[in-house]
């Protein structure tokens, strides 16, 4: 059964222990948010980094020999990772709004605002 606290529930199932475990899980889920936003930025920058995007942006068409499907895939991965980051942050806040989750949420909000113009550029490529 396990150690007992004198009541009918084990000591590791006390409300304080459960809150601590929930806060640790929420912080881990919130860190996944930063990971997903990092993936979103890196895959988004890989799209707009090359000369192909500059040619598309200036001339309105892709240069000959461009692997458009790879660029579209990177753009879709970027948008999907950004959405996964938002979902994981909401999940972390629903689990437990501890100080760590709030700090990571503030960092994620700033990163989300920085990602917005990039996301709008690559949304035109992805779809």
KEKEZA-381683 format. One record per residue (C-alpha): x, z, y. Coordinates in steps of 0.02 Angstrom, whole numbers, plus 50000, padded with zeros to 5 digits. Layout:
<node><east>X</east><up>Z</up><north>Y</north></node>
...
This chain:
<node><east>50000</east><up>50000</up><north>50000</north></node>
<node><east>50130</east><up>50047</up><north>50130</north></node>
<node><east>50163</east><up>50188</up><north>50252</north></node>
<node><east>50009</east><up>50275</up><north>50319</north></node>
<node><east>49977</east><up>50352</up><north>50489</north></node>
<node><east>49856</east><up>50482</up><north>50421</north></node>
<node><east>49705</east><up>50369</up><north>50443</north></node>
<node><east>49634</east><up>50239</up><north>50328</north></node>
<node><east>49741</east><up>50096</up><north>50394</north></node>
<node><east>49928</east><up>50071</up><north>50364</north></node>
<node><east>50049</east><up>50112</up><north>50505</north></node>
<node><east>50102</east><up>49932</up><north>50528</north></node>
<node><east>49922</east><up>49884</up><north>50569</north></node>
<node><east>49901</east><up>49998</up><north>50719</north></node>
<node><east>49834</east><up>49917</up><north>50877</north></node>
<node><east>50001</east><up>49940</up><north>50967</north></node>
<node><east>50097</east><up>49857</up><north>50825</north></node>
<node><east>49973</east><up>49715</up><north>50818</north></node>
<node><east>49984</east><up>49689</up><north>51007</north></node>
<node><east>50174</east><up>49683</up><north>50996</north></node>
<node><east>50167</east><up>49556</up><north>50854</north></node>
<node><east>50040</east><up>49451</up><north>50949</north></node>
<node><east>50151</east><up>49454</up><north>51105</north></node>
<node><east>50301</east><up>49395</up><north>51003</north></node>
<node><east>50202</east><up>49252</up><north>50927</north></node>
<node><east>50133</east><up>49204</up><north>51098</north></node>
<node><east>50308</east><up>49199</up><north>51172</north></node>
<node><east>50367</east><up>49088</up><north>51029</north></node>
<node><east>50221</east><up>48970</up><north>51055</north></node>
<node><east>50257</east><up>48967</up><north>51241</north></node>
<node><east>50437</east><up>48918</up><north>51205</north></node>
<node><east>50369</east><up>48771</up><north>51106</north></node>
<node><east>50291</east><up>48718</up><north>51272</north></node>
<node><east>50462</east><up>48704</up><north>51353</north></node>
<node><east>50527</east><up>48608</up><north>51202</north></node>
<node><east>50383</east><up>48485</up><north>51211</north></node>
<node><east>50405</east><up>48460</up><north>51398</north></node>
<node><east>50590</east><up>48428</up><north>51368</north></node>
<node><east>50545</east><up>48295</up><north>51240</north></node>
<node><east>50420</east><up>48222</up><north>51363</north></node>
<node><east>50551</east><up>48209</up><north>51500</north></node>
<node><east>50687</east><up>48137</up><north>51390</north></node>
<node><east>50578</east><up>48006</up><north>51308</north></node>
<node><east>50499</east><up>47964</up><north>51476</north></node>
<node><east>50668</east><up>47943</up><north>51557</north></node>
<node><east>50726</east><up>47832</up><north>51415</north></node>
<node><east>50586</east><up>47713</up><north>51464</north></node>
<node><east>50621</east><up>47704</up><north>51650</north></node>
<node><east>50810</east><up>47715</up><north>51632</north></node>
<node><east>50851</east><up>47537</up><north>51582</north></node>
<node><east>50858</east><up>47374</up><north>51676</north></node>
<node><east>50705</east><up>47314</up><north>51579</north></node>
<node><east>50591</east><up>47433</up><north>51673</north></node>
<node><east>50669</east><up>47384</up><north>51839</north></node>
<node><east>50632</east><up>47201</up><north>51802</north></node>
<node><east>50455</east><up>47243</up><north>51748</north></node>
<node><east>50429</east><up>47348</up><north>51904</north></node>
<node><east>50496</east><up>47215</up><north>52023</north></node>
<node><east>50435</east><up>47054</up><north>51941</north></node>
<node><east>50282</east><up>47113</up><north>51847</north></node>
<node><east>50341</east><up>47050</up><north>51678</north></node>
<node><east>50465</east><up>47102</up><north>51547</north></node>
<node><east>50630</east><up>47006</up><north>51540</north></node>
<node><east>50656</east><up>46893</up><north>51389</north></node>
<node><east>50722</east><up>46981</up><north>51235</north></node>
<node><east>50652</east><up>47152</up><north>51281</north></node>
<node><east>50589</east><up>47259</up><north>51137</north></node>
<node><east>50423</east><up>47302</up><north>51219</north></node>
<node><east>50357</east><up>47395</up><north>51067</north></node>
<node><east>50501</east><up>47519</up><north>51071</north></node>
<node><east>50471</east><up>47553</up><north>51256</north></node>
<node><east>50285</east><up>47575</up><north>51226</north></node>
<node><east>50320</east><up>47693</up><north>51082</north></node>
<node><east>50437</east><up>47799</up><north>51189</north></node>
<node><east>50307</east><up>47804</up><north>51327</north></node>
<node><east>50171</east><up>47858</up><north>51205</north></node>
<node><east>50285</east><up>47991</up><north>51131</north></node>
<node><east>50318</east><up>48056</up><north>51306</north></node>
<node><east>50134</east><up>48068</up><north>51348</north></node>
<node><east>50094</east><up>48146</up><north>51179</north></node>
<node><east>50232</east><up>48275</up><north>51198</north></node>
<node><east>50169</east><up>48322</up><north>51371</north></node>
<node><east>49994</east><up>48346</up><north>51301</north></node>
<node><east>50062</east><up>48449</up><north>51157</north></node>
<node><east>50155</east><up>48557</up><north>51282</north></node>
<node><east>49996</east><up>48591</up><north>51380</north></node>
<node><east>49901</east><up>48632</up><north>51220</north></node>
<node><east>50036</east><up>48752</up><north>51160</north></node>
<node><east>50040</east><up>48840</up><north>51329</north></node>
<node><east>49851</east><up>48863</up><north>51325</north></node>
<node><east>49866</east><up>48929</up><north>51146</north></node>
<node><east>50001</east><up>49052</up><north>51198</north></node>
<node><east>49896</east><up>49115</up><north>51343</north></node>
<node><east>49747</east><up>49136</up><north>51226</north></node>
<node><east>49853</east><up>49237</up><north>51104</north></node>
<node><east>49924</east><up>49358</up><north>51230</north></node>
<node><east>49962</east><up>49342</up><north>51415</north></node>
<node><east>50122</east><up>49445</up><north>51415</north></node>
<node><east>50256</east><up>49437</up><north>51549</north></node>
<node><east>50361</east><up>49314</up><north>51449</north></node>
<node><east>50214</east><up>49197</up><north>51427</north></node>
<node><east>50176</east><up>49207</up><north>51614</north></node>
<node><east>50356</east><up>49165</up><north>51661</north></node>
<node><east>50363</east><up>49020</up><north>51539</north></node>
<node><east>50194</east><up>48963</up><north>51604</north></node>
<node><east>50259</east><up>48961</up><north>51782</north></node>
<node><east>50412</east><up>48859</up><north>51730</north></node>
<node><east>50300</east><up>48741</up><north>51631</north></node>
<node><east>50186</east><up>48719</up><north>51782</north></node>
<node><east>50334</east><up>48667</up><north>51890</north></node>
<node><east>50397</east><up>48550</up><north>51755</north></node>
<node><east>50222</east><up>48478</up><north>51737</north></node>
<node><east>50214</east><up>48440</up><north>51922</north></node>
<node><east>50384</east><up>48356</up><north>51911</north></node>
<node><east>50326</east><up>48256</up><north>51759</north></node>
<node><east>50168</east><up>48193</up><north>51844</north></node>
<node><east>50245</east><up>48045</up><north>51939</north></node>
<node><east>50349</east><up>47997</up><north>51787</north></node>
<node><east>50196</east><up>48010</up><north>51676</north></node>
<node><east>50098</east><up>47896</up><north>51791</north></node>
<node><east>50236</east><up>47765</up><north>51785</north></node>
<node><east>50250</east><up>47765</up><north>51598</north></node>
<node><east>50061</east><up>47770</up><north>51569</north></node>
<node><east>50057</east><up>47593</up><north>51634</north></node>
<node><east>50184</east><up>47543</up><north>51503</north></node>
<node><east>50110</east><up>47640</up><north>51358</north></node>
<node><east>49936</east><up>47564</up><north>51362</north></node>
